[in-house]
Amino acid sequence: MPVIRLWGMPVRIHLSVVALVVGLAAVQQAGRGLVLFASILVHELAHAAWARRLGIRVYEVELLPFGGVAHLDEPAMVQPAREVGVALAGPAANGLLAAMGMALLALQVPAVAAWPVERWTADQLALALFNLLPAFPLDGGRVVRALLVPRMGFHRASRAVVHLGRWAGTFMAVAGAASYLFVGGGLWAAVMGGFVAYASEQERRRLGGLWARYLHRLSEGSPSAVREVRALAAPAQATLKEVTAYWVPGRYHLLLLTDGQGRLVGLAEEAAVVRAFMEHGPHCPVGRAAFRRW
């Protein structure tokens, strides 16, 4: 895939994007294709720029035919407010461009042709609104995850929004295809729905590695930081995966281990659980991380 660098960030352009622009040029729509490409690029660069401002590492930006992905150090966004800010930066950039187009139309600038500006403004609004849909990995889905994390924990919230995105994308694709077959419109919705379903599946496959990195990053918090304690009771034979799924950012997690009758048989601290997770894997019994037993 072609790669360019902008402000020190690698921008990877999927070959299908090149094919799309060539295809649009063949039907004399090259101009609109390039505008759409530029709009997606601005959208993803806004995500990356805001992430950098928060001190979050940006690995690369990847542009796809109907969207893009800014690959960030997601475990660094353990504070939900950070994820909300980064997620909303993209739609905000497109909203700003749309506002500029509206201003040009309202001012009736003589040198500005109305039709291209109207199309530009409509495209920017459509891109912003589409990305605000609550379907992961769209930006709206990331906002939903950030809101769920304090209540459900990072892992459970991620799984919930990934499933939501997959079902929403599938529904959009099926409804759009049906509309195209029986009414004659809706092909664009079908294509976009397929993109969302595909991207959600890719995120589902990444979730295991992302969760391990998240736990490691969570354990790097300063020992001197004051944190609220979140106590969880779990059977000593429960797996580390089951237990850590309930962890939330900004808390210190203390596990109360119980036997088959619910009696307290030991304690496990947060750092010991993370070490056991990294050394023995997610299916290790949490009892192996206990630092005190009765």
Stockholm file with secondary structure:
# STOCKHOLM 1.0

chainA/1-294         MPVIRLWGMPVRIHLSVVALVVGLAAVQQAGRGLVLFASILVHELAHAAWARRLGIRVYEVELLPFGGVAHLDEPAMVQPAREVGVALAGPAANGLLAAMGMALLALQVPAVAAWPVERWTADQLALALFNLLPAFPLDGGRVVRALLVPRMGFHRASRAVVHLGRWAGTFMAVAGAASYLFVGGGLWAAVMGGFVAYASEQERRRLGGLWARYLHRLSEGSPSAVREVRALAAPAQATLKEVTAYWVPGRYHLLLLTDGQGRLVGLAEEAAVVRAFMEHGPHCPVGRAAFRRW
#=GR chainA/1-294 SS CCEEEETTEEEEECHHHHHHHHHHHHTTCHHHHHHHHHHHHHHHHHHHHHHHHTTCCEEEEEEETTEEEEEECGGGCCSHHHHHHHHHHHHHHHHHHHHHHHHHHHHTCTTSCHHHHHHHHHHHHHHHHHHTSSCTTSHHHHHHHHHHHHHHCHHHHHHHHHHHHHHHHHHHHHHHHHHHHHTSCCHHHHHHHHHHHHHHHHHHHHHHHHHHHHHHHHTTSCTTSCCEEEEEEEETTSBHHHHHTTCCTTEEEEEEEECTTSCEEEEEEHHHHHHHHHHHCTTSBGGGGCSEEC
#=GC SS_cons         CCEEEETTEEEEECHHHHHHHHHHHHTTCHHHHHHHHHHHHHHHHHHHHHHHHTTCCEEEEEEETTEEEEEECGGGCCSHHHHHHHHHHHHHHHHHHHHHHHHHHHHTCTTSCHHHHHHHHHHHHHHHHHHTSSCTTSHHHHHHHHHHHHHHCHHHHHHHHHHHHHHHHHHHHHHHHHHHHHTSCCHHHHHHHHHHHHHHHHHHHHHHHHHHHHHHHHTTSCTTSCCEEEEEEEETTSBHHHHHTTCCTTEEEEEEEECTTSCEEEEEEHHHHHHHHHHHCTTSBGGGGCSEEC
//
